[in-house]
């Protein structure tokens, strides 16, 4: 089996997570958090739709980490994001972190909005 080293170029991957935090490019950020290729910042949770809608035109896919288990994204939030041209993929936060890193390494325009894992 041949292994290839992942190259993130200038992007900032999610290094790890634990109870109430995410580590992005070596920096610890409390949950909930919004992670982009070049930025990581606090996020107000599922009620904070304005922050997510402000990503219109910057990203194509938003992974919403819904905590320890996957739960549906509230329908009004999903509709608003999709109308803004942002595909929404809900999943457990741990899965969202891994999937974000994979697509980030491919140079895709992605973000992850993460509730505590």
SULDA-V567522 format. One line per field, one symbol per residue. ss: DSSP state (H for helix, E for strand, C for the rest). A space follows every 10 residues. Layout:
ss = ???
This chain:
ss = CCCCCCCCCC CCCEEEEECC EEEECCEEEE CCEEEECCEE EECCCCCCHH HHHCCCCCCC EEEEECCCCC CCCCHHHHHH HHHCCCEEEE ECHHHHHHHH HHHHHCCCCE EEEECCC
